Amino acid sequence: MSKLYLVPTPIGNLKDMTFRAIEVLNDVDLILAEDTRTSGKLLKHFDIATQMQSHHMHNEHKTVDGLIEKLKSGLSIAVISDAGTPAISDPGFLLTRACVENNIEVECLPGATAFVPALVNSGLPNDKFVFEGFLPVKKGRQTRLALLAEETRTMIFYESPHKLVKTLGHFAEYFGNDRQVSVSRELTKLYEETIRGTTKEVLEYYTNKPPKGEIVIIVGGKK
Protein backbone atom coordinates (compact mmCIF):
# COMPACT_ATOMS: atom_id res chain seq x y z
CA MET A 1 0.00 0.00 0.00
CA SER A 2 1.40 3.39 -0.98
CA LYS A 3 2.49 5.57 1.90
CA LEU A 4 5.09 8.22 2.63
CA TYR A 5 7.07 7.73 5.83
CA LEU A 6 9.11 10.51 7.44
CA VAL A 7 11.77 8.69 9.44
CA PRO A 8 14.01 10.43 12.01
CA THR A 9 17.63 9.32 12.20
CA PRO A 10 20.18 9.85 15.02
CA ILE A 11 21.71 13.31 15.37
CA GLY A 12 25.01 11.85 16.54
CA ASN A 13 24.61 8.71 18.61
CA LEU A 14 23.63 5.63 16.59
CA LYS A 15 22.08 4.09 19.71
CA ASP A 16 19.25 6.61 19.33
CA MET A 17 17.97 4.80 16.22
CA THR A 18 14.58 3.25 17.00
CA PHE A 19 13.48 -0.34 16.32
CA ARG A 20 10.53 1.00 14.36
CA ALA A 21 12.70 3.23 12.17
CA ILE A 22 14.84 0.22 11.23
CA GLU A 23 11.72 -1.83 10.48
CA VAL A 24 10.21 0.85 8.22
CA LEU A 25 13.46 1.45 6.34
CA ASN A 26 13.73 -2.28 5.70
CA ASP A 27 10.12 -2.61 4.54
CA VAL A 28 9.68 0.36 2.18
CA ASP A 29 10.36 0.17 -1.56
CA LEU A 30 12.54 3.28 -1.71
CA ILE A 31 14.46 5.54 0.68
CA LEU A 32 14.92 9.21 -0.18
CA ALA A 33 18.14 10.43 1.42
CA GLU A 34 19.51 13.96 1.76
CA ASP A 35 23.03 12.62 1.15
CA THR A 36 23.25 9.01 -0.02
CA ARG A 37 26.87 8.72 1.13
CA THR A 38 26.07 9.80 4.69
CA SER A 39 22.89 7.73 4.87
CA GLY A 40 24.66 4.79 3.25
CA LYS A 41 26.86 4.46 6.32
CA LEU A 42 23.79 4.48 8.57
CA LEU A 43 21.96 1.88 6.50
CA LYS A 44 25.04 -0.34 6.35
CA HIS A 45 25.41 -0.17 10.14
CA PHE A 46 21.86 -1.50 10.57
CA ASP A 47 22.05 -3.97 7.64
CA ILE A 48 19.38 -2.16 5.62
CA ALA A 49 19.63 -2.91 1.90
CA THR A 50 16.68 -0.87 0.59
CA GLN A 51 17.31 1.15 -2.59
CA MET A 52 18.22 4.81 -2.02
CA GLN A 53 17.62 7.92 -4.12
CA SER A 54 19.06 11.39 -3.58
CA HIS A 55 16.51 13.93 -2.30
CA HIS A 56 17.86 17.30 -1.17
CA MET A 57 17.12 21.03 -1.23
CA HIS A 58 18.68 21.44 -4.69
CA ASN A 59 16.56 18.82 -6.46
CA GLU A 60 13.37 18.31 -4.44
CA HIS A 61 11.39 20.88 -6.49
CA LYS A 62 12.14 18.87 -9.64
CA THR A 63 11.54 15.38 -8.24
CA VAL A 64 8.26 15.81 -6.36
CA ASP A 65 5.96 15.08 -9.32
CA GLY A 66 7.83 11.89 -10.21
CA LEU A 67 7.78 10.69 -6.61
CA ILE A 68 4.04 11.33 -6.37
CA GLU A 69 3.56 9.13 -9.44
CA LYS A 70 5.62 6.37 -7.82
CA LEU A 71 3.50 6.59 -4.69
CA LYS A 72 0.29 6.51 -6.76
CA SER A 73 1.57 3.36 -8.46
CA GLY A 74 1.60 1.62 -5.08
CA LEU A 75 5.17 2.09 -3.86
CA SER A 76 5.96 2.95 -0.26
CA ILE A 77 8.67 5.57 0.27
CA ALA A 78 10.63 6.73 3.32
CA VAL A 79 12.34 10.11 3.65
CA ILE A 80 15.42 10.51 5.84
CA SER A 81 17.76 13.44 6.36
CA ASP A 82 21.43 13.35 7.30
CA ALA A 83 20.42 13.66 10.96
CA GLY A 84 17.22 14.31 12.86
CA THR A 85 13.64 14.55 11.64
CA PRO A 86 12.97 15.25 7.95
CA ALA A 87 11.36 18.61 7.06
CA ILE A 88 12.73 20.33 10.19
CA SER A 89 15.24 22.65 8.48
CA ASP A 90 15.77 19.74 6.07
CA PRO A 91 14.07 18.39 2.90
CA GLY A 92 10.69 16.75 3.29
CA PHE A 93 8.09 19.50 3.40
CA LEU A 94 7.44 19.80 -0.35
CA LEU A 95 6.86 16.07 -0.80
CA THR A 96 4.70 15.89 2.33
CA ARG A 97 2.53 18.76 1.10
CA ALA A 98 2.18 17.15 -2.32
CA CYS A 99 1.12 13.86 -0.70
CA VAL A 100 -1.53 15.62 1.36
CA GLU A 101 -2.81 17.40 -1.77
CA ASN A 102 -3.01 14.05 -3.58
CA ASN A 103 -4.66 12.15 -0.70
CA ILE A 104 -1.61 9.93 -0.21
CA GLU A 105 -1.15 8.72 3.35
CA VAL A 106 1.72 10.28 5.31
CA GLU A 107 3.16 8.99 8.57
CA CYS A 108 5.91 10.63 10.60
CA LEU A 109 7.70 8.44 13.12
CA PRO A 110 8.72 9.98 16.44
CA GLY A 111 12.43 10.22 17.05
CA ALA A 112 15.55 12.32 17.15
CA THR A 113 15.49 16.07 16.58
CA ALA A 114 18.11 18.49 17.84
CA PHE A 115 15.99 21.32 19.21
CA VAL A 116 13.96 19.35 21.76
CA PRO A 117 16.86 18.24 24.01
CA ALA A 118 18.49 21.66 23.58
CA LEU A 119 15.29 23.39 24.70
CA VAL A 120 14.64 21.10 27.67
CA ASN A 121 18.31 21.24 28.66
CA SER A 122 18.47 25.04 28.54
CA GLY A 123 16.63 25.74 31.78
CA LEU A 124 14.62 28.43 29.96
CA PRO A 125 10.80 28.38 29.90
CA ASN A 126 9.52 25.68 27.54
CA ASP A 127 5.77 25.90 28.08
CA LYS A 128 5.61 28.28 25.10
CA PHE A 129 8.29 28.55 22.43
CA VAL A 130 8.84 29.47 18.79
CA PHE A 131 11.11 27.60 16.36
CA GLU A 132 13.00 29.97 14.04
CA GLY A 133 15.55 27.56 12.58
CA PHE A 134 18.26 29.33 10.58
CA LEU A 135 18.04 33.11 10.40
CA PRO A 136 18.24 34.75 6.95
CA VAL A 137 21.90 35.12 6.01
CA LYS A 138 21.61 38.62 4.53
CA LYS A 139 18.33 39.85 3.11
CA GLY A 140 15.70 40.21 5.83
CA ARG A 141 18.03 39.34 8.72
CA GLN A 142 17.90 42.74 10.45
CA THR A 143 14.14 42.99 9.95
CA ARG A 144 13.67 39.53 11.45
CA LEU A 145 15.89 40.30 14.45
CA ALA A 146 14.05 43.56 15.13
CA LEU A 147 10.75 41.68 15.09
CA LEU A 148 12.05 38.90 17.35
CA ALA A 149 13.35 41.45 19.87
CA GLU A 150 9.71 41.82 20.97
CA GLU A 151 8.99 38.07 21.12
CA THR A 152 7.96 36.99 24.63
CA ARG A 153 8.22 33.24 24.03
CA THR A 154 11.44 31.26 24.21
CA MET A 155 13.10 31.18 20.77
CA ILE A 156 14.98 28.34 19.07
CA PHE A 157 17.63 28.85 16.40
CA TYR A 158 19.97 26.61 14.41
CA GLU A 159 23.40 27.94 13.51
CA SER A 160 26.65 26.77 11.95
CA PRO A 161 29.81 26.98 14.10
CA HIS A 162 31.57 29.57 11.95
CA LYS A 163 28.59 31.95 12.20
CA LEU A 164 27.82 31.49 15.92
CA VAL A 165 29.86 34.44 17.23
CA LYS A 166 28.36 36.78 14.62
CA THR A 167 24.83 35.64 15.48
CA LEU A 168 25.39 35.98 19.24
CA GLY A 169 26.69 39.50 18.55
CA HIS A 170 23.47 40.30 16.73
CA PHE A 171 21.46 38.89 19.63
CA ALA A 172 23.32 41.14 22.06
CA GLU A 173 22.70 44.10 19.77
CA TYR A 174 18.99 43.49 19.17
CA PHE A 175 17.91 41.65 22.34
CA GLY A 176 20.29 43.26 24.84
CA ASN A 177 23.42 42.08 26.67
CA ASP A 178 21.41 40.62 29.56
CA ARG A 179 19.06 38.35 27.60
CA GLN A 180 19.39 34.72 28.75
CA VAL A 181 20.88 32.33 26.17
CA SER A 182 21.75 28.64 26.07
CA VAL A 183 23.99 27.21 23.35
CA SER A 184 24.07 23.43 22.87
CA ARG A 185 26.50 21.78 20.47
CA GLU A 186 27.45 18.24 19.50
CA LEU A 187 24.25 16.92 21.10
CA THR A 188 24.30 13.17 21.89
CA LYS A 189 27.99 12.99 20.88
CA LEU A 190 31.12 12.46 22.98
CA TYR A 191 31.91 16.17 23.35
CA GLU A 192 28.36 17.40 23.94
CA GLU A 193 28.37 20.82 25.58
CA THR A 194 25.79 23.35 26.77
CA ILE A 195 26.84 26.87 27.73
CA ARG A 196 24.28 29.04 29.53
CA GLY A 197 24.36 32.71 30.52
CA THR A 198 23.60 36.18 29.21
CA THR A 199 24.18 37.04 25.57
CA LYS A 200 27.27 38.98 26.64
CA GLU A 201 28.69 36.09 28.69
CA VAL A 202 28.07 33.43 26.05
CA LEU A 203 29.42 35.69 23.30
CA GLU A 204 32.63 36.23 25.28
CA TYR A 205 32.97 32.48 25.86
CA TYR A 206 32.73 31.54 22.19
CA THR A 207 34.81 34.51 21.05
CA ASN A 208 37.66 33.03 23.10
CA LYS A 209 36.81 29.42 22.30
CA PRO A 210 35.67 28.95 18.67
CA PRO A 211 33.01 26.20 18.53
CA LYS A 212 32.80 23.05 16.46
CA GLY A 213 29.85 20.88 15.53
CA GLU A 214 26.13 21.38 15.00
CA ILE A 215 24.66 24.13 17.18
CA VAL A 216 21.25 24.94 18.68
CA ILE A 217 20.71 28.33 20.34
CA ILE A 218 17.91 28.84 22.85
CA VAL A 219 17.04 32.46 23.67
CA GLY A 220 14.76 33.61 26.45
CA GLY A 221 11.81 35.77 25.43
CA LYS A 222 11.38 39.43 26.25
CA LYS A 223 10.13 40.03 29.78
C-alpha positions in Angstrom: 0.0 0.0 0.0 1.4 3.4 -1.0 2.5 5.6 1.9 5.1 8.2 2.6 7.1 7.7 5.8 9.1 10.5 7.4 11.8 8.7 9.4 14.0 10.4 12.0 17.6 9.3 12.2 20.2 9.9 15.0 21.7 13.3 15.4 25.0 11.8 16.5 24.6 8.7 18.6 23.6 5.6 16.6 22.1 4.1 19.7 19.2 6.6 19.3 18.0 4.8 16.2 14.6 3.2 17.0 13.5 -0.3 16.3 10.5 1.0 14.4 12.7 3.2 12.2 14.8 0.2 11.2 11.7 -1.8 10.5 10.2 0.8 8.2 13.5 1.5 6.3 13.7 -2.3 5.7 10.1 -2.6 4.5 9.7 0.4 2.2 10.4 0.2 -1.6 12.5 3.3 -1.7 14.5 5.5 0.7 14.9 9.2 -0.2 18.1 10.4 1.4 19.5 14.0 1.8 23.0 12.6 1.1 23.2 9.0 0.0 26.9 8.7 1.1 26.1 9.8 4.7 22.9 7.7 4.9 24.7 4.8 3.2 26.9 4.5 6.3 23.8 4.5 8.6 22.0 1.9 6.5 25.0 -0.3 6.4 25.4 -0.2 10.1 21.9 -1.5 10.6 22.0 -4.0 7.6 19.4 -2.2 5.6 19.6 -2.9 1.9 16.7 -0.9 0.6 17.3 1.2 -2.6 18.2 4.8 -2.0 17.6 7.9 -4.1 19.1 11.4 -3.6 16.5 13.9 -2.3 17.9 17.3 -1.2 17.1 21.0 -1.2 18.7 21.4 -4.7 16.6 18.8 -6.5 13.4 18.3 -4.4 11.4 20.9 -6.5 12.1 18.9 -9.6 11.5 15.4 -8.2 8.3 15.8 -6.4 6.0 15.1 -9.3 7.8 11.9 -10.2 7.8 10.7 -6.6 4.0 11.3 -6.4 3.6 9.1 -9.4 5.6 6.4 -7.8 3.5 6.6 -4.7 0.3 6.5 -6.8 1.6 3.4 -8.5 1.6 1.6 -5.1 5.2 2.1 -3.9 6.0 2.9 -0.3 8.7 5.6 0.3 10.6 6.7 3.3 12.3 10.1 3.7 15.4 10.5 5.8 17.8 13.4 6.4 21.4 13.4 7.3 20.4 13.7 11.0 17.2 14.3 12.9 13.6 14.5 11.6 13.0 15.3 8.0 11.4 18.6 7.1 12.7 20.3 10.2 15.2 22.7 8.5 15.8 19.7 6.1 14.1 18.4 2.9 10.7 16.7 3.3 8.1 19.5 3.4 7.4 19.8 -0.3 6.9 16.1 -0.8 4.7 15.9 2.3 2.5 18.8 1.1 2.2 17.2 -2.3 1.1 13.9 -0.7 -1.5 15.6 1.4 -2.8 17.4 -1.8 -3.0 14.0 -3.6 -4.7 12.2 -0.7 -1.6 9.9 -0.2 -1.2 8.7 3.4 1.7 10.3 5.3 3.2 9.0 8.6 5.9 10.6 10.6 7.7 8.4 13.1 8.7 10.0 16.4 12.4 10.2 17.1 15.6 12.3 17.1 15.5 16.1 16.6 18.1 18.5 17.8 16.0 21.3 19.2 14.0 19.3 21.8 16.9 18.2 24.0 18.5 21.7 23.6 15.3 23.4 24.7 14.6 21.1 27.7 18.3 21.2 28.7 18.5 25.0 28.5 16.6 25.7 31.8 14.6 28.4 30.0 10.8 28.4 29.9 9.5 25.7 27.5 5.8 25.9 28.1 5.6 28.3 25.1 8.3 28.6 22.4 8.8 29.5 18.8 11.1 27.6 16.4 13.0 30.0 14.0 15.6 27.6 12.6 18.3 29.3 10.6 18.0 33.1 10.4 18.2 34.7 7.0 21.9 35.1 6.0 21.6 38.6 4.5 18.3 39.8 3.1 15.7 40.2 5.8 18.0 39.3 8.7 17.9 42.7 10.4 14.1 43.0 9.9 13.7 39.5 11.5 15.9 40.3 14.5 14.0 43.6 15.1 10.8 41.7 15.1 12.0 38.9 17.4 13.3 41.5 19.9 9.7 41.8 21.0 9.0 38.1 21.1 8.0 37.0 24.6 8.2 33.2 24.0 11.4 31.3 24.2 13.1 31.2 20.8 15.0 28.3 19.1 17.6 28.8 16.4 20.0 26.6 14.4 23.4 27.9 13.5 26.6 26.8 11.9 29.8 27.0 14.1 31.6 29.6 12.0 28.6 31.9 12.2 27.8 31.5 15.9 29.9 34.4 17.2 28.4 36.8 14.6 24.8 35.6 15.5 25.4 36.0 19.2 26.7 39.5 18.5 23.5 40.3 16.7 21.5 38.9 19.6 23.3 41.1 22.1 22.7 44.1 19.8 19.0 43.5 19.2 17.9 41.6 22.3 20.3 43.3 24.8 23.4 42.1 26.7 21.4 40.6 29.6 19.1 38.3 27.6 19.4 34.7 28.7 20.9 32.3 26.2 21.7 28.6 26.1 24.0 27.2 23.4 24.1 23.4 22.9 26.5 21.8 20.5 27.4 18.2 19.5 24.2 16.9 21.1 24.3 13.2 21.9 28.0 13.0 20.9 31.1 12.5 23.0 31.9 16.2 23.4 28.4 17.4 23.9 28.4 20.8 25.6 25.8 23.4 26.8 26.8 26.9 27.7 24.3 29.0 29.5 24.4 32.7 30.5 23.6 36.2 29.2 24.2 37.0 25.6 27.3 39.0 26.6 28.7 36.1 28.7 28.1 33.4 26.0 29.4 35.7 23.3 32.6 36.2 25.3 33.0 32.5 25.9 32.7 31.5 22.2 34.8 34.5 21.1 37.7 33.0 23.1 36.8 29.4 22.3 35.7 28.9 18.7 33.0 26.2 18.5 32.8 23.1 16.5 29.9 20.9 15.5 26.1 21.4 15.0 24.7 24.1 17.2 21.3 24.9 18.7 20.7 28.3 20.3 17.9 28.8 22.8 17.0 32.5 23.7 14.8 33.6 26.5 11.8 35.8 25.4 11.4 39.4 26.3 10.1 40.0 29.8 
